[in-house]
């Protein structure tokens, strides 16, 4: 029999497994992840899981998850205020005023 904690962990692991699939130089959003993992999840729940992703092994490229408009809404959960942007720019994604330039070009839709 599963416990509530095991169910929570399994759901969070589904989020992390999907985020690990996002290719370098691409991003997706919280809602897309929620829709794709096939559980009754909301974008807020995905955001909550991403906030704790720094402790996950293997690593989760949390910097590749943004809001539905391409805004770096999760940046305050990184070690420094600019780390999320720095990581995305290192992958060739341009950011202006905390928003991805040409968001549609960089958007990754899982299959």
C-alpha positions as CSV (number, residue, x, y, z in Angstrom):
1,X,0.0,0.0,0.0
2,X,1.3,3.5,-0.9
3,X,1.6,6.2,1.6
4,X,0.7,9.8,0.9
5,X,4.5,10.7,1.0
6,X,5.2,8.0,-1.6
7,X,2.5,9.3,-3.9
8,X,3.8,12.8,-3.5
9,X,7.3,11.7,-4.2
10,X,6.2,9.8,-7.3
11,X,4.3,12.8,-8.6
12,X,7.3,15.1,-8.1
13,X,9.6,12.6,-9.7
14,X,7.4,12.7,-12.8
15,X,7.8,16.4,-12.9
16,X,11.6,16.1,-12.5
17,X,11.8,13.4,-15.1
18,X,10.1,15.5,-17.6
19,X,12.2,18.6,-16.9
20,X,15.3,16.5,-17.4
21,X,14.1,15.9,-20.9
22,X,14.1,19.5,-21.9
23,X,16.9,20.0,-24.4
24,X,19.7,22.5,-23.9
25,X,18.6,25.9,-25.4
26,X,14.9,25.1,-24.9
27,X,12.4,26.0,-22.3
28,X,8.9,24.9,-21.3
29,X,6.3,26.2,-18.9
30,X,4.7,25.0,-15.7
31,X,1.3,24.4,-17.3
32,X,2.7,22.3,-20.1
33,X,4.4,20.1,-17.6
34,X,1.2,19.8,-15.5
35,X,-0.8,18.8,-18.7
36,X,1.8,16.3,-19.9
37,X,2.5,14.3,-16.7
38,X,-1.0,13.0,-16.7
39,X,-2.0,13.7,-13.1
40,X,-4.4,16.2,-11.7
41,X,-1.7,18.8,-11.4
42,X,-1.8,22.5,-11.8
43,X,0.9,24.9,-12.9
44,X,1.2,26.1,-9.3
45,X,1.9,22.6,-8.1
46,X,4.6,22.2,-10.7
47,X,6.1,25.4,-9.5
48,X,6.1,24.1,-6.0
49,X,7.9,21.0,-7.1
50,X,10.4,23.1,-9.0
51,X,11.2,25.2,-6.0
52,X,12.5,22.1,-4.2
53,X,14.3,20.7,-7.3
54,X,17.8,21.9,-6.2
55,X,18.0,18.9,-3.8
56,X,17.1,16.3,-6.5
57,X,19.5,13.7,-7.8
58,X,20.2,13.6,-10.7
59,X,20.2,17.3,-11.2
60,X,17.1,19.0,-12.6
61,X,17.6,21.9,-15.1
62,X,15.0,24.0,-13.3
63,X,16.2,27.1,-15.2
64,X,14.5,25.8,-18.3
65,X,11.0,26.1,-16.7
66,X,9.3,29.5,-17.0
67,X,5.8,30.9,-16.9
68,X,3.4,30.8,-19.8
69,X,4.6,34.1,-21.2
70,X,8.3,33.2,-21.0
71,X,9.0,35.2,-17.8
72,X,11.6,34.0,-15.3
73,X,9.1,33.9,-12.4
74,X,11.1,31.3,-10.6
75,X,14.4,33.2,-10.5
76,X,14.2,34.1,-6.9
77,X,14.5,30.4,-6.0
78,X,18.0,30.2,-7.4
79,X,21.2,30.8,-5.4
80,X,21.6,34.3,-6.9
81,X,19.1,36.8,-8.4
82,X,20.7,36.4,-11.9
83,X,21.6,32.7,-11.9
84,X,18.5,31.5,-13.8
85,X,19.1,34.1,-16.5
86,X,22.9,33.4,-16.6
87,X,22.2,29.7,-17.2
88,X,19.7,30.3,-20.0
89,X,22.0,32.8,-21.7
90,X,24.8,30.3,-21.5
91,X,22.5,28.0,-23.6
92,X,22.0,30.7,-26.2
93,X,18.7,32.1,-25.0
94,X,18.4,35.9,-24.9
95,X,16.6,37.5,-21.9
96,X,15.4,41.1,-21.6
97,X,13.7,42.4,-18.5
98,X,13.4,38.9,-17.1
99,X,11.6,37.6,-20.2
100,X,12.8,35.3,-23.0
101,X,13.2,37.0,-26.3
102,X,11.4,35.0,-29.1
103,X,9.8,32.7,-26.6
104,X,8.0,30.6,-29.2
105,X,11.3,29.8,-30.9
106,X,12.8,28.4,-27.7
107,X,9.6,26.7,-26.4
108,X,9.8,22.9,-26.1
109,X,6.6,20.9,-26.3
110,X,7.0,17.3,-25.1
111,X,5.9,14.5,-27.5
